[in-house]
């Protein structure tokens, strides 16, 4: 069988900085996604002890919020903001 796919190799293959950043960020290039990526990177770099301390602090904050009369409303996964 003969592969008769004809690729145009003369095409400019230079990728500019914006395209490179978009590819690294999953084609989303806004401040919020950059913050999310840095949050993920931070979380992945934490030790088990550091994660335990953050989790404990979050549980304390939630308990204080609920003690003041705050409520947590669970939103179904298929819902989204409009």
ABEGO torsion letter per residue (X at the ends): XBBABBBBAABBABBBAAAAAAAAAGGBBBAAAAAAAAAAAAAAABBAAAAAAAAAAAAAAAAAAAAAGBBBBBBBAABBBX
